[in-house]
Amino acid sequence: MPARTVYLDNAATTPVRDEVRVAMLPYLTDEAFGNPSSAHGQGRSVRAAIEAARKRVATAVGANPRHVYFTAGGTEADNLAVIGAALANKAAGGPFRVAVSAIEHKAVLGAAHAIEDLGGEAIILPVDASGALDLAALDRALMQGVAIVSVMWVNNETGVIQDVAAIHARCTAAGTLFHVDAVQAFGKLSMDLRSLPGALCTISAHKIHGPKGSGVLIAPNATRLHPLVHGGGQQGGLRPGTENVPGIVGLGIAAELAAAEQPATATHTRTLRDAFEAAVTQIADSGVNPPNGRRAPHISNVGFAGADAEALLMHLDLAGIACSAGSACSTGTTTISHVLEAMGTPTERATGSLRFSFDHTTSQDDLDFVLAKLPTIVAKVRSLAGLLR
C-alpha cells in the first residue's frame, strides 16, 4: 500500500459518517431487532424509527412524508419510477413509451431499454455539447405521448446541471409524469421539491455518507406507478417487503445532515474544484468536460488527450490516488463513456478522461498531493501509448 492515499471518488461512494453509524447500531443488535410489521412492542418501536427517518428525509428534500418510499438504493428507485410508470400507463390504456436523456445513469437507461424488451418504446433525448437537454426534442417526445420523462438533476460523470424547472414545466403542461434522479444533486445543490410539484425523485444513501443498499423514491403520484415487487403490504404495496431498518435509519440521519450542511459543502467543494481545474488544465492537451455549462461543485471531469484513462487510473492507484474513469475498457479496447459521446466530446480527449469528485472531507493538501504527481503520470502514460502505436 502507498504511504499516503487520497480519495477523490466521492461521486462513486462515501464513507459512513460516525453519526449515521451510531444511529444504525441498535437496529443491528438485539436492542431493536423487531419486525416493523409486528403489532407487539418490539415491532412498534422499530416502526416508529422508520417513520422518524421518513420525516427526516421528507424535511430534507421538501416533500410530504407520505410520498417517501424506501428502496434498496438509487437503482431500484429509478427502475420503480420509469418501469412502474410505463406499466401503469399501459394498464390504463395510455402509451407504453418513456423518454430519458442520452446521458442518464445506466439505471435509468437500463430501465428504459427494459420497456423496449417488454414491447414498449424508449425515446432517447439528445443533449448539446454543454450537456444540456435538447428541449425541442423533449417537446416532440411529449407530443407523441409518453408515460414518464426521466432526466437526472446532476450528471454523475460531468456534474452538468439540468434545467429541471423548465423540464418539469413542460411535462406538467403535457400531463406527463416527470422523474428526476437527484442522486448526485442532493447535498450538493440547494433542493426543494416544493418547487417541482408532482415530480418523482430518487436519492441514495451512500452518496451522502449513509449506508449502501438504501435509497428513496419520492412519489407524490404513487397511484400512477405499478409495483415491481409483489407479495406484501408494506409501503402501501408500492414497494412491499420487510424494510431494511438499519439502512433506513442511517439514510434518515445522513439526509438530515447533508441538507443542513449543503451550503457549506457546496462552497468548500467549489473552491477546491476551481483551484484544481485551474492547475490541472496547465498540463498540455488537457481540458474540462464540458468546457462550458452549469456544473455541480463536487465533480470535475478532465480529459487528457493522448492518454488512456484505464492506464491513468492504474498509475494513480499505485500512487495512492483514487478517482474514476470517464471511459470504460473492455478486452483491450477503450470505449468512450456514453455521456461524453452524447456530448460530442472529441474521441482523443474522451478516451483519456478521468472524474475527480470532492467532498467536505477533501482538503487542499489532498489536491496538492494529487497535483504533484499527476503531470508526471500523464506524461508517462502518453509516452507508453506512443511506444505502442
C-alpha positions as CSV (number, residue, x, y, z in Angstrom):
1,M,0.0,0.0,0.0
2,P,1.2,3.6,-0.7
3,A,2.4,5.5,2.3
4,R,-0.5,8.0,1.7
5,T,-3.8,7.7,0.0
6,V,-6.1,10.4,-1.3
7,Y,-9.8,9.6,-2.1
8,L,-11.3,11.6,-4.9
9,D,-14.1,9.3,-5.9
10,N,-16.9,10.6,-3.7
11,A,-19.4,10.6,-6.6
12,A,-19.0,6.8,-6.5
13,T,-19.5,6.4,-2.8
14,T,-18.7,8.0,0.5
15,P,-17.7,6.6,3.9
16,V,-20.4,6.2,6.5
17,R,-20.4,9.1,9.0
18,D,-20.0,8.4,12.7
19,E,-23.4,9.9,13.5
20,V,-25.0,7.6,11.0
21,R,-23.2,4.5,12.2
22,V,-24.2,5.2,15.8
23,A,-27.8,5.7,14.9
24,M,-27.9,2.4,13.0
25,L,-26.1,0.3,15.6
26,P,-29.2,-0.5,17.8
27,Y,-31.0,-1.9,14.8
28,L,-28.1,-4.3,14.1
29,T,-28.2,-5.8,17.6
30,D,-30.7,-7.4,19.9
31,E,-31.5,-3.9,21.2
32,A,-34.0,-3.1,18.4
33,F,-34.5,-6.2,16.2
34,G,-38.2,-6.3,15.9
35,N,-40.1,-6.7,12.6
36,P,-41.7,-3.3,11.9
37,S,-44.9,-5.0,10.7
38,S,-45.4,-6.8,14.0
39,A,-48.0,-5.4,16.4
40,H,-46.1,-6.0,19.6
41,G,-43.9,-3.5,21.4
42,Q,-40.6,-4.5,19.7
43,G,-42.3,-4.1,16.3
44,R,-43.9,-0.8,17.1
45,S,-40.7,0.7,18.3
46,V,-38.9,-0.2,15.1
47,R,-41.9,1.1,13.1
48,A,-41.5,4.4,14.9
49,A,-37.8,4.6,13.9
50,I,-38.8,4.1,10.2
51,E,-41.4,6.8,10.4
52,A,-38.9,9.2,12.1
53,A,-36.5,8.5,9.2
54,R,-39.3,9.1,6.7
55,K,-39.9,12.5,8.2
56,R,-36.2,13.4,8.2
57,V,-35.9,12.6,4.5
58,A,-39.1,14.4,3.7
59,T,-38.0,17.5,5.5
60,A,-34.5,17.4,3.9
61,V,-35.9,17.5,0.4
62,G,-39.1,19.5,0.8
63,A,-41.5,16.6,0.4
64,N,-44.6,15.1,2.1
65,P,-43.6,12.1,4.4
66,R,-46.5,10.1,2.8
67,H,-44.7,10.3,-0.5
68,V,-41.4,8.8,0.7
69,Y,-40.9,5.2,-0.3
70,F,-37.7,3.4,0.8
71,T,-35.9,1.2,-1.6
72,A,-32.7,-0.9,-1.8
73,G,-30.9,2.0,-3.4
74,G,-31.0,4.5,-6.3
75,T,-31.1,1.9,-9.0
76,E,-34.2,0.3,-7.6
77,A,-35.8,3.7,-7.1
78,D,-35.0,4.7,-10.7
79,N,-36.5,1.4,-12.1
80,L,-39.6,1.8,-10.0
81,A,-40.2,5.2,-11.4
82,V,-39.5,4.5,-15.0
83,I,-40.8,1.0,-15.4
84,G,-43.6,1.4,-12.8
85,A,-44.9,4.5,-14.6
86,A,-44.8,2.8,-18.0
87,L,-46.6,-0.3,-16.8
88,A,-49.3,1.7,-15.1
89,N,-49.8,3.9,-18.1
90,K,-50.1,0.8,-20.3
91,A,-52.7,-0.7,-18.0
92,A,-54.7,2.5,-18.1
93,G,-54.7,2.4,-21.9
94,G,-52.1,5.0,-22.4
95,P,-48.9,4.8,-24.5
96,F,-46.3,2.3,-23.4
97,R,-43.5,4.7,-24.0
98,V,-40.9,6.5,-21.9
99,A,-38.4,9.3,-22.6
100,V,-35.0,9.7,-21.0
101,S,-31.9,11.7,-21.8
102,A,-28.9,10.2,-23.5
103,I,-26.6,11.0,-20.5
104,E,-28.7,9.2,-17.8
105,H,-27.2,6.8,-15.3
106,K,-27.3,3.2,-16.5
107,A,-30.0,2.6,-14.0
108,V,-32.4,4.8,-16.0
109,L,-31.1,3.9,-19.4
110,G,-31.4,0.2,-18.5
111,A,-35.0,0.7,-17.2
112,A,-35.9,2.4,-20.5
113,H,-34.4,-0.4,-22.6
114,A,-36.3,-2.9,-20.4
115,I,-39.5,-1.2,-21.6
116,E,-38.4,-2.0,-25.1
117,D,-37.8,-5.6,-24.2
118,L,-41.4,-5.7,-22.9
119,G,-42.8,-4.4,-26.2
120,G,-42.8,-0.7,-25.4
121,E,-40.8,2.2,-26.7
122,A,-37.9,4.3,-25.3
123,I,-37.1,7.7,-26.7
124,I,-33.5,8.8,-26.0
125,L,-33.4,12.5,-25.8
126,P,-30.2,14.2,-27.1
127,V,-28.0,16.8,-25.3
128,D,-25.9,19.6,-26.6
129,A,-22.1,20.0,-26.3
130,S,-22.5,21.5,-22.8
131,G,-24.6,18.5,-21.7
132,A,-27.9,20.4,-21.5
133,L,-31.0,18.5,-22.6
134,D,-32.4,19.4,-26.0
135,L,-35.8,20.9,-25.0
136,A,-37.1,20.9,-28.6
137,A,-36.6,17.1,-28.6
138,L,-38.4,16.8,-25.3
139,D,-41.3,18.8,-26.7
140,R,-41.5,16.4,-29.7
141,A,-41.5,13.4,-27.4
142,L,-44.2,14.9,-25.2
143,M,-46.3,15.4,-28.4
144,Q,-46.0,11.7,-29.2
145,G,-47.3,10.9,-25.7
146,V,-45.1,9.3,-23.0
147,A,-45.8,7.7,-19.7
148,I,-42.8,9.4,-17.9
149,V,-39.8,11.6,-18.7
150,S,-36.7,10.9,-16.6
151,V,-33.8,13.3,-16.5
152,M,-31.1,13.5,-13.9
153,W,-30.6,16.7,-12.0
154,V,-26.8,16.5,-11.9
155,N,-24.9,14.2,-14.2
156,N,-22.8,11.6,-12.3
157,E,-19.8,11.8,-14.7
158,T,-19.5,15.5,-15.6
159,G,-21.5,17.3,-12.9
160,V,-23.7,19.1,-15.5
161,I,-26.8,20.6,-14.0
162,Q,-30.1,20.2,-16.0
163,D,-32.7,22.9,-16.0
164,V,-35.2,20.7,-14.2
165,A,-37.6,23.6,-13.7
166,A,-38.1,24.0,-17.4
167,I,-38.3,20.2,-18.0
168,H,-40.8,19.9,-15.2
169,A,-42.9,22.7,-16.6
170,R,-43.1,21.1,-20.0
171,C,-44.1,17.7,-18.5
172,T,-46.7,19.2,-16.3
173,A,-48.3,21.1,-19.2
174,A,-48.5,17.8,-21.1
175,G,-49.9,15.9,-18.2
176,T,-46.8,13.6,-18.1
177,L,-45.0,12.3,-15.1
178,F,-41.6,13.8,-14.5
179,H,-38.9,11.8,-12.7
180,V,-35.6,13.4,-11.6
181,D,-32.7,11.3,-10.5
182,A,-31.2,13.5,-7.8
183,V,-28.6,11.1,-6.5
184,Q,-25.7,13.5,-7.4
185,A,-27.7,16.6,-6.6
186,F,-28.9,16.1,-3.1
187,G,-26.5,17.5,-0.6
188,K,-24.6,19.3,-3.3
189,L,-27.2,21.7,-4.6
190,S,-30.0,23.6,-2.9
191,M,-33.0,21.3,-3.4
192,D,-36.7,21.9,-2.5
193,L,-39.2,19.6,-4.3
194,R,-42.0,22.0,-3.5
195,S,-40.7,23.9,-6.5
196,L,-41.4,20.8,-8.6
197,P,-44.9,19.8,-7.6
198,G,-45.8,16.2,-8.6
199,A,-42.2,15.3,-9.6
200,L,-40.8,11.9,-8.7
201,C,-37.3,12.0,-7.2
202,T,-34.6,9.5,-6.4
203,I,-31.9,9.8,-3.8
204,S,-29.3,7.3,-2.5
205,A,-27.8,7.0,1.0
206,H,-24.3,6.0,0.2
207,K,-23.6,9.2,-1.8
208,I,-24.2,11.3,1.3
209,H,-22.3,9.3,3.9
210,G,-25.1,6.9,4.6
211,P,-25.1,3.1,4.2
212,K,-25.0,1.2,0.9
213,G,-28.2,-0.5,-0.2
214,S,-30.6,2.2,1.0
215,G,-32.4,4.7,-1.2
216,V,-35.6,6.6,-1.7
217,L,-38.2,7.3,-4.3
218,I,-40.3,10.4,-3.6
219,A,-43.5,9.6,-5.4
220,P,-46.4,12.1,-5.0
221,N,-48.3,10.2,-7.8
222,A,-47.9,6.6,-6.4
223,T,-51.3,5.6,-7.9
224,R,-49.7,6.2,-11.4
225,L,-47.0,3.6,-10.6
226,H,-47.1,-0.1,-10.9
227,P,-45.2,-2.0,-8.2
228,L,-42.2,-4.1,-9.4
229,V,-42.2,-6.3,-6.3
230,H,-45.3,-8.2,-5.1
231,G,-46.5,-10.1,-2.1
232,G,-46.6,-7.7,0.8
233,G,-48.5,-4.6,2.0
234,Q,-45.6,-2.6,3.3
235,Q,-45.3,1.0,2.0
236,G,-48.8,0.9,0.6
237,G,-47.9,-2.1,-1.6
238,L,-45.8,0.1,-4.0
239,R,-42.6,-1.3,-2.5
240,P,-43.5,-4.3,-0.3
241,G,-41.2,-6.4,1.7
242,T,-39.8,-6.1,5.3
243,E,-38.0,-2.9,5.5
244,N,-34.2,-2.6,5.8
245,V,-34.5,-0.9,9.2
246,P,-30.7,-0.1,9.8
247,G,-30.4,1.2,6.3
248,I,-33.5,3.4,6.5
249,V,-32.5,4.8,9.9
250,G,-29.0,5.6,8.6
251,L,-30.4,7.2,5.4
252,G,-32.6,9.4,7.6
253,I,-29.7,10.8,9.6
254,A,-27.5,11.1,6.5
255,A,-30.2,13.1,4.7
256,E,-30.8,15.4,7.6
257,L,-27.0,16.1,7.9
258,A,-26.5,16.5,4.1
259,A,-29.3,19.1,3.8
260,A,-28.1,21.1,6.8
261,E,-24.5,21.2,5.6
262,Q,-25.2,21.7,1.9
263,P,-24.4,25.4,1.7
264,A,-21.0,24.9,3.4
265,T,-20.3,21.8,1.5
266,A,-21.0,23.5,-1.8
267,T,-18.8,26.5,-1.0
268,H,-15.9,24.2,0.1
269,T,-16.0,21.9,-2.9
270,R,-16.5,24.6,-5.4
271,T,-13.4,26.4,-4.1
272,L,-11.4,23.2,-4.3
273,R,-12.7,22.2,-7.7
274,D,-12.0,25.6,-9.3
275,A,-8.4,25.7,-7.9
276,F,-7.9,22.1,-9.0
277,E,-9.1,22.7,-12.5
278,A,-7.0,25.8,-12.9
279,A,-3.9,23.8,-12.0
280,V,-4.7,20.6,-13.8
281,T,-5.5,22.2,-17.1
282,Q,-2.0,23.6,-17.2
283,I,-1.0,20.1,-18.3
284,A,-0.6,20.2,-22.1
285,D,-3.6,19.0,-24.2
286,S,-5.9,18.7,-21.3
287,G,-9.3,20.2,-20.7
288,V,-12.5,20.1,-18.6
289,N,-15.5,18.1,-19.9
290,P,-17.6,20.0,-20.8
291,P,-15.6,23.2,-21.2
292,N,-18.7,25.3,-20.6
293,G,-22.1,24.9,-19.0
294,R,-23.5,24.8,-15.5
295,R,-21.9,22.2,-13.2
296,A,-22.3,21.0,-9.7
297,P,-19.4,21.9,-7.4
298,H,-18.2,18.5,-6.4
299,I,-17.3,16.9,-9.8
300,S,-14.5,17.6,-12.2
301,N,-14.2,15.6,-15.4
302,V,-10.9,16.2,-17.1
303,G,-9.7,14.8,-20.4
304,F,-6.0,14.2,-21.2
305,A,-5.6,13.8,-24.9
306,G,-3.2,11.0,-26.0
307,A,-3.5,9.1,-22.7
308,D,-5.6,6.1,-21.9
309,A,-8.0,6.5,-18.9
310,E,-7.5,3.0,-17.6
311,A,-3.7,3.3,-17.7
312,L,-4.0,6.6,-15.9
313,L,-6.2,5.0,-13.2
314,M,-3.7,2.2,-12.7
315,H,-0.8,4.6,-12.2
316,L,-2.8,6.9,-10.0
317,D,-3.9,4.0,-7.9
318,L,-0.3,2.8,-7.4
319,A,0.5,6.4,-6.3
320,G,-2.3,6.2,-3.7
321,I,-4.9,8.3,-5.6
322,A,-8.4,7.1,-6.1
323,C,-10.6,8.5,-8.8
324,S,-12.6,7.0,-11.7
325,A,-12.5,6.9,-15.5
326,G,-14.7,8.8,-17.9
327,S,-14.3,5.8,-20.2
328,A,-14.6,2.0,-19.8
329,C,-12.1,-0.6,-21.1
330,S,-13.3,-3.9,-22.4
331,T,-11.0,-6.6,-23.8
332,G,-8.2,-4.1,-24.5
333,T,-10.4,-1.7,-26.5
334,T,-11.2,1.6,-24.9
335,T,-14.9,2.6,-25.3
336,I,-15.9,6.2,-24.9
337,S,-18.3,6.9,-22.0
338,H,-21.8,7.2,-23.3
339,V,-22.1,10.6,-21.5
340,L,-19.0,12.1,-23.2
341,E,-20.1,10.5,-26.5
342,A,-23.5,12.0,-26.3
343,M,-22.0,15.5,-25.7
344,G,-19.8,15.1,-28.8
345,T,-16.5,15.1,-26.8
346,P,-13.5,14.6,-29.2
347,T,-12.5,10.9,-29.1
348,E,-8.9,11.6,-28.3
349,R,-9.9,13.5,-25.1
350,A,-12.8,11.3,-24.2
351,T,-10.7,8.1,-24.1
352,G,-8.3,9.9,-21.6
353,S,-10.9,11.3,-19.3
354,L,-11.0,11.0,-15.6
355,R,-13.6,12.0,-13.0
356,F,-12.3,13.6,-9.8
357,S,-15.1,14.1,-7.2
358,F,-14.7,16.1,-4.0
359,D,-16.4,16.2,-0.6
360,H,-16.5,18.2,2.6
361,T,-13.7,15.9,3.9
362,T,-11.4,16.8,0.9
363,S,-8.6,19.2,1.7
364,Q,-6.4,21.5,-0.3
365,D,-3.5,19.4,0.9
366,D,-5.1,16.4,-0.7
367,L,-5.3,18.2,-4.0
368,D,-1.7,19.4,-3.7
369,F,-0.6,15.8,-3.3
370,V,-2.5,14.8,-6.5
371,L,-1.3,17.8,-8.5
372,A,2.3,17.0,-7.6
373,K,2.0,13.5,-9.1
374,L,-0.5,13.9,-11.9
375,P,1.7,15.7,-14.6
376,T,4.4,13.0,-14.3
377,I,1.8,10.2,-14.5
378,V,0.1,11.8,-17.6
379,A,3.4,12.2,-19.3
380,K,4.4,8.6,-18.6
381,V,1.1,7.2,-19.9
382,R,1.3,9.3,-23.0
383,S,4.9,8.1,-23.6
384,L,3.9,4.5,-23.2
385,A,0.9,5.0,-25.5
386,G,3.3,6.4,-28.1
387,L,5.5,3.4,-27.9
388,L,2.6,1.1,-28.5
389,R,1.4,2.9,-31.7
